[in-house]
Amino acid sequence: MNVQVWKIVATKWRTLEETVQPLSIVEEITIKAVKEIKDKGLLQSSLDYLKSGSSELDNDGDWP
């Protein structure tokens, strides 16, 4: 999976680790992360990766 995707997700979830949040806030942050991933054109490659079941890194150390 693309490293950019993990950075987006990690950034959004780091906010949750700092404070206890109600479920509605967790959902909102998750939706924002998915929207940012989609807006950056990374969603389809991420879905393709998940569907492929691959767990190996490609040549540049990134997820395929």
MOPAC internal coordinates of N, CA, C and O (Angstrom, degrees):
PM7 1SCF
backbone

  N    0.0000 0     0.00 0     0.00 0    0    0    0
  C    1.4515 1     0.00 0     0.00 0    1    0    0
  C    1.5204 1   107.87 1     0.00 0    2    1    0
  O    1.2310 1   121.28 1   -30.19 1    3    2    1
  N    1.2725 1   115.15 1   149.81 1    3    2    1
  C    1.4522 1   121.53 1  -176.50 1    5    3    2
  C    1.5292 1   111.40 1   -63.04 1    6    5    3
  O    1.2310 1   120.86 1   -45.21 1    7    6    5
  N    1.3174 1   115.95 1   134.79 1    7    6    5
  C    1.4649 1   121.45 1   179.93 1    9    7    6
  C    1.5225 1   111.10 1   -60.91 1   10    9    7
  O    1.2310 1   120.42 1   145.71 1   11   10    9
  N    1.3368 1   116.81 1   -34.29 1   11   10    9
  C    1.4681 1   119.88 1   178.59 1   13   11   10
  C    1.5236 1   110.71 1   -59.58 1   14   13   11
  O    1.2310 1   120.37 1   141.82 1   15   14   13
  N    1.3281 1   116.89 1   -38.18 1   15   14   13
  C    1.4630 1   120.72 1   179.53 1   17   15   14
  C    1.5143 1   109.65 1   -61.03 1   18   17   15
  O    1.2310 1   120.36 1   132.99 1   19   18   17
  N    1.3338 1   116.91 1   -47.01 1   19   18   17
  C    1.4666 1   120.11 1  -179.00 1   21   19   18
  C    1.5197 1   111.55 1   -64.39 1   22   21   19
  O    1.2310 1   120.11 1   143.87 1   23   22   21
  N    1.3309 1   117.39 1   -36.13 1   23   22   21
  C    1.4655 1   120.09 1   178.25 1   25   23   22
  C    1.5230 1   111.21 1   -64.64 1   26   25   23
  O    1.2310 1   120.49 1   138.82 1   27   26   25
  N    1.3357 1   116.66 1   -41.18 1   27   26   25
  C    1.4674 1   120.61 1   178.48 1   29   27   26
  C    1.5208 1   109.77 1   -62.92 1   30   29   27
  O    1.2310 1   120.80 1   131.02 1   31   30   29
  N    1.3225 1   116.07 1   -48.98 1   31   30   29
  C    1.4649 1   120.58 1  -178.59 1   33   31   30
  C    1.5305 1   109.99 1   -62.31 1   34   33   31
  O    1.2310 1   120.27 1   134.78 1   35   34   33
  N    1.3226 1   117.09 1   -45.22 1   35   34   33
  C    1.4695 1   120.64 1  -178.67 1   37   35   34
  C    1.5213 1   110.94 1   -62.18 1   38   37   35
  O    1.2310 1   120.38 1   138.92 1   39   38   37
  N    1.3303 1   116.87 1   -41.08 1   39   38   37
  C    1.4596 1   120.46 1   179.94 1   41   39   38
  C    1.5187 1   110.98 1   -63.00 1   42   41   39
  O    1.2310 1   120.68 1   135.48 1   43   42   41
  N    1.3280 1   116.30 1   -44.52 1   43   42   41
  C    1.4672 1   119.79 1  -179.13 1   45   43   42
  C    1.5278 1   110.96 1   -66.67 1   46   45   43
  O    1.2310 1   120.06 1   138.64 1   47   46   45
  N    1.3267 1   117.49 1   -41.36 1   47   46   45
  C    1.4622 1   120.37 1  -176.11 1   49   47   46
  C    1.5179 1   112.65 1   -77.68 1   50   49   47
  O    1.2310 1   119.92 1   157.45 1   51   50   49
  N    1.3324 1   117.77 1   -22.55 1   51   50   49
  C    1.4614 1   120.24 1   178.05 1   53   51   50
  C    1.5257 1   109.90 1   -59.31 1   54   53   51
  O    1.2310 1   120.86 1   145.00 1   55   54   53
  N    1.3189 1   115.97 1   -35.00 1   55   54   53
  C    1.4632 1   121.20 1   176.94 1   57   55   54
  C    1.5247 1   110.37 1   -58.11 1   58   57   55
  O    1.2310 1   120.60 1   140.02 1   59   58   57
  N    1.3172 1   116.45 1   -39.98 1   59   58   57
  C    1.4620 1   120.93 1  -178.27 1   61   59   58
  C    1.5291 1   112.16 1   -70.00 1   62   61   59
  O    1.2310 1   120.42 1   148.08 1   63   62   61
  N    1.3255 1   116.81 1   -31.92 1   63   62   61
  C    1.4571 1   120.18 1  -179.12 1   65   63   62
  C    1.5258 1   111.70 1   -69.14 1   66   65   63
  O    1.2310 1   120.68 1   153.10 1   67   66   65
  N    1.3122 1   116.30 1   -26.90 1   67   66   65
  C    1.4660 1   120.51 1  -176.03 1   69   67   66
  C    1.5271 1   112.63 1   -76.19 1   70   69   67
  O    1.2310 1   120.26 1   153.34 1   71   70   69
  N    1.3155 1   117.10 1   -26.66 1   71   70   69
  C    1.4621 1   120.91 1  -179.99 1   73   71   70
  C    1.5233 1   109.55 1  -144.07 1   74   73   71
  O    1.2310 1   120.76 1   -23.10 1   75   74   73
  N    1.2919 1   116.15 1   156.90 1   75   74   73
  C    1.4574 1   120.51 1   174.41 1   77   75   74
  C    1.5258 1   106.61 1   -80.51 1   78   77   75
  O    1.2310 1   121.04 1   -53.43 1   79   78   77
  N    1.3269 1   115.62 1   126.57 1   79   78   77
  C    1.4503 1   120.58 1  -175.95 1   81   79   78
  C    1.5252 1   111.27 1  -118.65 1   82   81   79
  O    1.2310 1   119.82 1   -33.28 1   83   82   81
  N    1.3235 1   117.96 1   146.72 1   83   82   81
  C    1.4588 1   120.25 1   173.93 1   85   83   82
  C    1.5348 1   109.90 1   -66.13 1   86   85   83
  O    1.2310 1   120.69 1   -22.40 1   87   86   85
  N    1.3109 1   116.28 1   157.60 1   87   86   85
  C    1.4600 1   121.25 1  -177.78 1   89   87   86
  C    1.5212 1   112.22 1   -55.46 1   90   89   87
  O    1.2310 1   119.57 1   143.62 1   91   90   89
  N    1.3154 1   118.42 1   -36.38 1   91   90   89
  C    1.4644 1   120.70 1  -179.58 1   93   91   90
  C    1.5316 1   111.04 1   -60.98 1   94   93   91
  O    1.2310 1   120.29 1   143.85 1   95   94   93
  N    1.3212 1   117.06 1   -36.15 1   95   94   93
  C    1.4706 1   121.27 1   178.01 1   97   95   94
  C    1.5293 1   109.57 1   -69.87 1   98   97   95
  O    1.2310 1   119.98 1   139.40 1   99   98   97
  N    1.3237 1   117.63 1   -40.60 1   99   98   97
  C    1.4690 1   121.72 1   177.72 1  101   99   98
  C    1.5214 1   109.37 1   -59.61 1  102  101   99
  O    1.2310 1   120.71 1   134.15 1  103  102  101
  N    1.3205 1   116.24 1   -45.85 1  103  102  101
  C    1.4620 1   120.31 1   179.03 1  105  103  102
  C    1.5207 1   110.98 1   -62.61 1  106  105  103
  O    1.2310 1   120.36 1   137.07 1  107  106  105
  N    1.3101 1   116.91 1   -42.93 1  107  106  105
  C    1.4657 1   121.09 1  -179.34 1  109  107  106
  C    1.5334 1   110.96 1   -61.91 1  110  109  107
  O    1.2310 1   120.27 1   135.51 1  111  110  109
  N    1.3178 1   117.09 1   -44.49 1  111  110  109
  C    1.4664 1   120.84 1  -179.75 1  113  111  110
  C    1.5271 1   110.48 1   -66.37 1  114  113  111
  O    1.2310 1   120.23 1   140.51 1  115  114  113
  N    1.3293 1   117.17 1   -39.49 1  115  114  113
  C    1.4614 1   120.70 1   178.13 1  117  115  114
  C    1.5258 1   110.06 1   -63.08 1  118  117  115
  O    1.2310 1   120.26 1   136.02 1  119  118  117
  N    1.3179 1   117.11 1   -43.98 1  119  118  117
  C    1.4695 1   121.24 1   178.78 1  121  119  118
  C    1.5226 1   110.32 1   -62.45 1  122  121  119
  O    1.2310 1   120.15 1   138.74 1  123  122  121
  N    1.3327 1   117.31 1   -41.26 1  123  122  121
  C    1.4677 1   120.77 1   178.03 1  125  123  122
  C    1.5275 1   110.85 1   -62.63 1  126  125  123
  O    1.2310 1   120.26 1   139.14 1  127  126  125
  N    1.3238 1   117.10 1   -40.86 1  127  126  125
  C    1.4690 1   120.47 1   179.74 1  129  127  126
  C    1.5247 1   110.37 1   -63.80 1  130  129  127
  O    1.2310 1   120.34 1   134.72 1  131  130  129
  N    1.3230 1   116.95 1   -45.28 1  131  130  129
  C    1.4693 1   120.60 1   179.57 1  133  131  130
  C    1.5263 1   110.12 1   -63.92 1  134  133  131
  O    1.2310 1   120.12 1   139.24 1  135  134  133
  N    1.3302 1   117.38 1   -40.76 1  135  134  133
  C    1.4647 1   120.64 1   178.77 1  137  135  134
  C    1.5236 1   110.67 1   -62.71 1  138  137  135
  O    1.2310 1   120.14 1   136.88 1  139  138  137
  N    1.3289 1   117.34 1   -43.12 1  139  138  137
  C    1.4680 1   120.33 1   179.45 1  141  139  138
  C    1.5277 1   110.53 1   -64.47 1  142  141  139
  O    1.2310 1   120.42 1   139.13 1  143  142  141
  N    1.3231 1   116.81 1   -40.87 1  143  142  141
  C    1.4683 1   120.92 1   177.51 1  145  143  142
  C    1.5243 1   109.65 1   -61.97 1  146  145  143
  O    1.2310 1   120.61 1   135.58 1  147  146  145
  N    1.3272 1   116.44 1   -44.42 1  147  146  145
  C    1.4690 1   121.09 1   179.18 1  149  147  146
  C    1.5261 1   110.39 1   -64.18 1  150  149  147
  O    1.2310 1   120.15 1   134.04 1  151  150  149
  N    1.3298 1   117.31 1   -45.96 1  151  150  149
  C    1.4640 1   121.66 1  -178.77 1  153  151  150
  C    1.5241 1   112.15 1   -60.58 1  154  153  151
  O    1.2310 1   120.53 1   148.64 1  155  154  153
  N    1.3101 1   116.60 1   -31.36 1  155  154  153
  C    1.4691 1   120.37 1  -179.90 1  157  155  154
  C    1.5236 1   111.98 1   -86.68 1  158  157  155
  O    1.2310 1   120.19 1  -175.94 1  159  158  157
  N    1.3307 1   117.23 1     4.06 1  159  158  157
  C    1.4587 1   121.36 1   177.18 1  161  159  158
  C    1.5179 1   113.35 1    74.62 1  162  161  159
  O    1.2310 1   120.32 1  -157.91 1  163  162  161
  N    1.3152 1   116.99 1    22.09 1  163  162  161
  C    1.4569 1   120.33 1  -175.76 1  165  163  162
  C    1.5240 1   112.36 1  -101.22 1  166  165  163
  O    1.2310 1   120.07 1   171.08 1  167  166  165
  N    1.3337 1   117.47 1    -8.92 1  167  166  165
  C    1.4568 1   120.12 1  -173.40 1  169  167  166
  C    1.5241 1   112.27 1   -65.48 1  170  169  167
  O    1.2310 1   119.88 1   132.94 1  171  170  169
  N    1.3474 1   117.84 1   -47.06 1  171  170  169
  C    1.4558 1   119.65 1  -176.06 1  173  171  170
  C    1.5241 1   111.75 1   -63.93 1  174  173  171
  O    1.2310 1   119.99 1   138.11 1  175  174  173
  N    1.3336 1   117.62 1   -41.89 1  175  174  173
  C    1.4635 1   119.16 1   179.23 1  177  175  174
  C    1.5259 1   110.63 1   -64.68 1  178  177  175
  O    1.2310 1   120.62 1   145.67 1  179  178  177
  N    1.3252 1   116.42 1   -34.33 1  179  178  177
  C    1.4553 1   119.91 1   178.24 1  181  179  178
  C    1.5197 1   111.03 1   -68.30 1  182  181  179
  O    1.2310 1   120.59 1   137.26 1  183  182  181
  N    1.3309 1   116.48 1   -42.74 1  183  182  181
  C    1.4631 1   120.40 1   177.99 1  185  183  182
  C    1.5229 1   110.73 1   -64.97 1  186  185  183
  O    1.2310 1   120.39 1   138.39 1  187  186  185
  N    1.3365 1   116.85 1   -41.61 1  187  186  185
  C    1.4630 1   120.52 1   178.06 1  189  187  186
  C    1.5227 1   110.68 1   -59.97 1  190  189  187
  O    1.2310 1   120.91 1   138.78 1  191  190  189
  N    1.3341 1   115.86 1   -41.22 1  191  190  189
  C    1.4644 1   120.54 1   178.51 1  193  191  190
  C    1.5224 1   110.49 1   -61.80 1  194  193  191
  O    1.2310 1   120.59 1   132.98 1  195  194  193
  N    1.3216 1   116.48 1   -47.02 1  195  194  193
  C    1.4648 1   119.95 1  -178.67 1  197  195  194
  C    1.5221 1   111.44 1   -63.35 1  198  197  195
  O    1.2310 1   120.46 1   141.82 1  199  198  197
  N    1.3255 1   116.72 1   -38.18 1  199  198  197
  C    1.4681 1   120.62 1   178.97 1  201  199  198
  C    1.5189 1   111.74 1   -68.64 1  202  201  199
  O    1.2310 1   120.25 1   148.02 1  203  202  201
  N    1.3354 1   117.14 1   -31.98 1  203  202  201
  C    1.4629 1   120.87 1  -176.55 1  205  203  202
  C    1.5270 1   112.00 1   -71.53 1  206  205  203
  O    1.2310 1   120.67 1   154.07 1  207  206  205
  N    1.3350 1   116.32 1   -25.93 1  207  206  205
  C    1.4542 1   120.52 1  -178.61 1  209  207  206
  C    1.5197 1   112.44 1    73.89 1  210  209  207
  O    1.2310 1   120.27 1  -170.69 1  211  210  209
  N    1.3311 1   117.09 1     9.31 1  211  210  209
  C    1.4597 1   121.44 1  -179.47 1  213  211  210
  C    1.5212 1   110.25 1   -72.40 1  214  213  211
  O    1.2310 1   121.14 1   -37.00 1  215  214  213
  N    1.3166 1   115.43 1   143.00 1  215  214  213
  C    1.4609 1   119.05 1   176.68 1  217  215  214
  C    1.5192 1   111.11 1  -128.65 1  218  217  215
  O    1.2310 1   120.50 1  -166.27 1  219  218  217
  N    1.3297 1   116.66 1    13.73 1  219  218  217
  C    1.4583 1   120.02 1  -178.17 1  221  219  218
  C    1.5166 1   110.65 1   -98.83 1  222  221  219
  O    1.2310 1   120.91 1   -32.09 1  223  222  221
  N    1.3323 1   115.86 1   147.91 1  223  222  221
  C    1.4508 1   121.50 1   176.07 1  225  223  222
  C    1.5281 1   109.32 1   -80.01 1  226  225  223
  O    1.2310 1   120.05 1   -30.07 1  227  226  225
  N    1.3297 1   117.51 1   149.93 1  227  226  225
  C    1.4487 1   119.80 1   174.58 1  229  227  226
  C    1.5348 1   109.37 1   -84.79 1  230  229  227
  O    1.2310 1   120.14 1     7.18 1  231  230  229
  N    1.3214 1   117.34 1  -172.82 1  231  230  229
  C    1.4670 1   121.96 1  -172.38 1  233  231  230
  C    1.5198 1   114.83 1   -60.62 1  234  233  231
  O    1.2310 1   119.78 1   148.82 1  235  234  233
  N    1.3236 1   118.02 1   -31.18 1  235  234  233
  C    1.4598 1   118.71 1  -177.29 1  237  235  234
  C    1.5312 1   112.99 1   -93.08 1  238  237  235
  O    1.2310 1   120.45 1  -168.55 1  239  238  237
  N    1.3264 1   116.75 1    11.45 1  239  238  237
  C    1.4514 1   120.62 1   176.97 1  241  239  238
  C    1.5118 1   113.49 1    83.33 1  242  241  239
  O    1.2310 1   120.89 1  -176.65 1  243  242  241
  N    1.3259 1   115.91 1     3.35 1  243  242  241
  C    1.4582 1   121.13 1   178.92 1  245  243  242
  C    1.5206 1   108.44 1   -96.28 1  246  245  243
  O    1.2310 1   120.62 1   -19.06 1  247  246  245
  N    1.3108 1   116.42 1   160.94 1  247  246  245
  C    1.4604 1   119.21 1   174.95 1  249  247  246
  C    1.5246 1   108.04 1   -72.53 1  250  249  247
  O    1.2310 1   120.30 1   -37.18 1  251  250  249
  N    1.3124 1   117.04 1   142.82 1  251  250  249
  C    1.4817 1   119.89 1  -179.52 1  253  251  250
  C    1.5129 1   112.32 1   -59.66 1  254  253  251
  O    1.2310 1   120.10 1   180.00 1  255  254  253

